Amino acid sequence: MLFRSLITTKTVHSIAVALLFTLMPAAAWGELVIRVTQGNDKPTMMAVAPISTNGIQVSEDISAIVESDLLRSGLFKIIPRQNMLAFPQSADDVYFRDWRLLGSEYLVVGDLKNSEDKLELSFTLLDVTAQKTVFKHRVTGSEAQIRDLAHLVSDKVYKEITGIRGVFSTRLAYITAELNENKFIYRLNVSDSDGAREQLVLESSQPIMSPSWSPKADELAYVSFETGRPAIYRQSLVGGEREQLTNFTGLNGAPSWSPDGNKLALVLSKDGNPEIYLLDLISNKLSRLTRHFAIDTEPTWTPDGKSLLFTSDRGGTPQIYKLTIASRAVERITFKGNYNARPSLAPDGRTLVVVHRESSVFHIATLDLKTGRMLELTETRLDESPTVAPNGAMLIYATKQGGRGVLSAVSLDAGVKYFLPAKIGDVREPAWSPFLR
């Protein structure tokens, strides 16, 4: 955890050492897998009939992807395919009595066809209890976009039933490391929200830290030690273009993209102490926002782009503060517990997620900024780096399981939990993308 290492040593070298031990891997890296450990007490019973491909050869089972998405949300229980009495392709083929016998409340049916030079996926959501069609929808794409089409089905179904926009089409960024011949290889990866289609963004023999998504989800900002000291880079995920943004002496860390995509909040110690700065990405102008002898770090933006939340030990222990950019006014936000750090704000601007410590154990907790109510979401001892989904329903964080670093997800009411470990090795520093445009 960046702030923890700063508090301990206040030197750039110790940050690298702390990161090294935080990212201790077991072996090599592989894409993430999903293990749902806790779901909603009263899940919605859902059936997804096998999507007919009409003889079209595709590389993925569309229905299985939709089932996995909905199951991972923790809000649905899926009717096993082997229990189905029929595999209808359209609403006209459905006998509601068969699905009521299975206990299904909703049913998804559909088929895939060739449409000019694209694939056309038509799908229907049916209310089994009311024996009616809820909606019919159609999406198109290439064979390489089969997973994208499946995630769009999941998003549409999830939104219709829960009233909340689905995040199955979003992406994750995260850091992994591999110990190879007594040397660490660090990797910045991106994947689908379910861990599939992992792609390498950067590989380095030096630590990589703090990935941050641009608002359009087409770029990442991050910290790399490849030059021998920390520097902040931005990188396109479309063309791969890469630009070094800072190279000051001392700490260059914790980049955070503004909601309009035109600025980065970041932490620099070029003047001798870690402070919050603002970098205008259009004019390249750098502005200092905080001036205090304490450590100020880990900035995150409010949705309106007018304020920043950040971590500081200016009150004696690490706590969360709010900085109004126009006036430079600073106010303390957290008071419960002897440690609150790594702020991540839900899209509603009201729910603040933090790494919280009451005594000696670190948990992920939420703080309602209006009522002051704090809720601990996790129970393990080394939970860190929370990142909130763009729909505000879930968050992903880094933790330990069986001696390995894994990612874990929990709903903001703590009712749903699942793990995303790598098939082999550890994984750290997750960042959940915005909605894709």
C-alpha angles and dihedrals in degrees: 000000000000098000093047091056092046092052091050101049112357091215132114092228092058091050089060092046092048090049091050093058093040091056098046104152130205099214139312129344133256136167120286124270129203129237116175108207102172132022138180116297091235107031122187111251108236134182123196110193114213108273110240112235094191091225095310111141110232130171097225138052101240095196092050091054091050091048091051093048094051093043091051091057087066091222097095138058112207124223106232114247092231089061095056117111094205141008105226120188099197141019090262090063095053123108102193093201091066092054094044088056088058091050094245117157096186135023131199119203131171150138140224124230140172112255113185104297095342141067117250119208115195118187139172133203114212129193103224095191094051092035093227143115113260096189145332120217141173133205131181135205146128128286088258088059097056092116090049090053091049092050089051089056090051092048092051094048093045092050093048095051102035102029089231124111112252122240099199091110093055126096140231130223120199144158125245133176136200128204106221120173090338092309127106121233112199122203134190109208137180126201143164114284088263093053096255126130094029112195129193115235100172137359122194142163087225127068122281120202148175107018113199127188124227114235091255091050090232098108140041130209117202146153121256129182093200093120091054094264133054117281132169120238136182120210134188115232091201105052099010094237111160132198131186108224103182137023104165124149111266127010122005106174157126101044115195123186119228118238091252093049094234100104143040124212109210144161122248132174095189090122093050103270133063107260136166115257135181121223117198104214093200100049095022087229116155121211128187113226105179132045113186137124090234126083113272115189149136101055120193127181129242112233093254092056092232100105143032130216114211143167121252138164092208089119093053098267131049109278138156120262133184121227120196103211099209096051099024086227114158127202131177116246107180127055106153115091132015094263132037119163146141096053117206118179124212117232091256089068089227106081114071119193117204143166099253132193123188097172122341101325125088117220136169109248139174126225121201102220092205102046099025091230114151122202125189110220102183137048106197123102105238108042118152148146101046118193122186124224114245091247092054094233101106141020133202124214140170121255143148126264123175091348092306131108111245139165118246131190129209133175117244090249090050090238097117128046137172139162130231105195121170112251087244128013135358135312131197148173102037122196120191113215126233118253110295115247 
